[in-house]
Amino acid sequence: MTEDLNAQSLNVESLLPHRAPMLLLDTISLEGDLARGDKTIRADEFFVQGHFPGHPVVPGVILCEILAQSACALMQIDAEGSKRPMFTGLDQVRFRHPVVPGDCFRTEVKLTKHKGPFYWAEGQGFVKDRLCVEAKFSFALV
């Protein structure tokens, strides 16, 4: 994969309003209209505890949240501001491969439409080059 020379690697906490334990991105970079995020899944993550004992798997809703946080970086939300991104919809979500502790989950998300406080996006999540999840989603800044 060719790296964009104009990519900006950003401080996640300065860009997103989320905080631990729900800040689910380790890194985020912007490359034009594309956001790329990374999350290394640890065995002690709250969301794999009990999902499933002896065979931990990242829940699909968490994978969708990681994609959504990547999209938030494109919305240029001031983490200290009064507006917060709220999911308004998830569409055409497909889970293709499980994500487990030890995996580095990588996102690629782009905004597809913006009107007033509403944003639409689509994204994919990968482990290495294997597609694990894809979705279209929407948000409102409230």
C-alpha positions as CSV (number, residue, x, y, z in Angstrom):
1,M,0.0,0.0,0.0
2,T,1.4,3.4,-1.0
3,E,1.5,6.0,1.8
4,D,0.2,9.5,0.9
5,L,3.0,12.0,1.4
6,N,0.4,14.6,2.6
7,A,-0.9,12.4,5.5
8,Q,-1.3,14.1,8.8
9,S,-0.8,12.0,11.9
10,L,-2.8,13.6,14.6
11,N,-3.2,13.4,18.4
12,V,-6.3,11.3,18.9
13,E,-7.4,13.0,22.2
14,S,-7.1,16.5,20.7
15,L,-9.3,15.5,17.8
16,L,-12.0,13.3,19.4
17,P,-14.4,14.0,22.3
18,H,-14.2,10.3,23.4
19,R,-12.2,9.4,26.5
20,A,-11.1,6.1,28.2
21,P,-12.4,3.5,28.2
22,M,-14.4,4.5,25.1
23,L,-11.6,6.1,23.2
24,L,-10.9,3.2,20.9
25,L,-8.3,4.5,18.5
26,D,-4.5,4.4,19.2
27,T,-3.6,6.5,16.1
28,I,-5.5,8.5,13.5
29,S,-4.2,10.1,10.3
30,L,-5.9,12.2,7.7
31,E,-5.1,11.8,4.0
32,G,-7.2,14.2,2.0
33,D,-10.8,13.0,2.5
34,L,-9.8,9.6,4.0
35,A,-9.2,8.9,7.7
36,R,-7.1,5.9,8.7
37,G,-7.1,4.7,12.2
38,D,-5.4,1.9,14.1
39,K,-6.4,0.0,17.3
40,T,-4.3,-2.8,18.6
41,I,-6.6,-5.2,20.4
42,R,-5.3,-6.2,23.8
43,A,-6.5,-9.3,25.8
44,D,-7.5,-7.1,28.7
45,E,-9.9,-4.8,26.8
46,F,-13.2,-4.4,28.6
47,F,-15.1,-5.5,25.5
48,V,-13.5,-8.9,25.1
49,Q,-14.0,-9.9,28.7
50,G,-16.7,-12.4,28.6
51,H,-17.1,-12.2,24.8
52,F,-16.4,-15.2,24.7
53,P,-14.6,-17.0,27.6
54,G,-11.8,-19.0,26.2
55,H,-12.4,-17.6,22.6
56,P,-12.3,-13.8,22.9
57,V,-13.7,-11.9,19.9
58,V,-14.2,-8.2,19.5
59,P,-18.0,-7.5,19.4
60,G,-19.3,-6.2,16.1
61,V,-20.7,-3.1,17.8
62,I,-17.2,-2.2,19.0
63,L,-15.8,-2.6,15.4
64,C,-18.6,-0.2,14.2
65,E,-17.6,2.3,17.0
66,I,-14.0,2.2,16.0
67,L,-15.0,3.0,12.4
68,A,-17.3,5.8,13.7
69,Q,-14.4,7.3,15.7
70,S,-12.3,7.4,12.6
71,A,-15.1,9.2,10.8
72,C,-15.3,11.8,13.6
73,A,-11.8,12.8,12.8
74,L,-13.0,13.9,9.4
75,M,-15.7,16.0,10.9
76,Q,-13.1,18.2,12.5
77,I,-14.9,18.3,15.8
78,D,-13.3,20.4,18.4
79,A,-12.8,17.9,21.3
80,E,-13.4,20.8,23.8
81,G,-16.4,22.2,21.9
82,S,-20.1,21.8,22.7
83,K,-21.0,19.6,19.7
84,R,-20.9,15.8,19.9
85,P,-21.3,13.3,17.2
86,M,-24.2,10.9,17.7
87,F,-24.9,7.9,15.5
88,T,-28.1,8.3,13.6
89,G,-27.8,5.1,11.5
90,L,-25.8,2.0,10.5
91,D,-26.5,0.5,7.1
92,Q,-25.2,-2.3,5.0
93,V,-23.0,-3.6,7.9
94,R,-21.2,-6.8,7.0
95,F,-18.9,-8.7,9.2
96,R,-16.4,-10.7,7.1
97,H,-13.9,-12.0,9.6
98,P,-13.5,-12.0,13.4
99,V,-11.1,-9.6,15.1
100,V,-9.3,-11.1,18.2
101,P,-6.8,-10.0,20.9
102,G,-3.4,-9.4,19.3
103,D,-4.8,-8.1,16.1
104,C,-4.0,-4.6,14.8
105,F,-7.4,-3.4,13.5
106,R,-7.0,-0.7,10.8
107,T,-9.8,1.5,9.5
108,E,-10.3,3.4,6.3
109,V,-13.2,5.8,6.4
110,K,-14.4,8.6,4.2
111,L,-17.3,11.1,4.5
112,T,-19.7,10.8,1.6
113,K,-22.2,13.6,2.3
114,H,-22.7,16.5,4.6
115,K,-25.8,18.6,5.1
116,G,-26.3,20.9,8.1
117,P,-25.5,19.0,11.3
118,F,-25.8,15.6,9.4
119,Y,-22.9,13.6,8.1
120,W,-22.8,10.3,6.1
121,A,-19.8,8.1,5.9
122,E,-18.6,4.7,4.7
123,G,-15.7,2.6,5.9
124,Q,-13.9,-0.6,6.2
125,G,-11.9,-2.3,8.9
126,F,-9.0,-4.6,8.2
127,V,-6.5,-6.9,10.0
128,K,-3.5,-6.9,7.8
129,D,-5.0,-7.0,4.3
130,R,-8.1,-9.1,5.3
131,L,-11.4,-7.2,5.3
132,C,-13.2,-7.8,8.6
133,V,-16.1,-5.3,8.5
134,E,-17.6,-2.8,6.2
135,A,-20.5,-0.3,6.8
136,K,-22.2,2.8,5.8
137,F,-23.3,5.1,8.7
138,S,-24.6,8.5,9.6
139,F,-24.2,11.0,12.4
140,A,-25.7,14.2,13.7
141,L,-23.6,16.8,15.6
142,V,-25.7,17.7,18.6
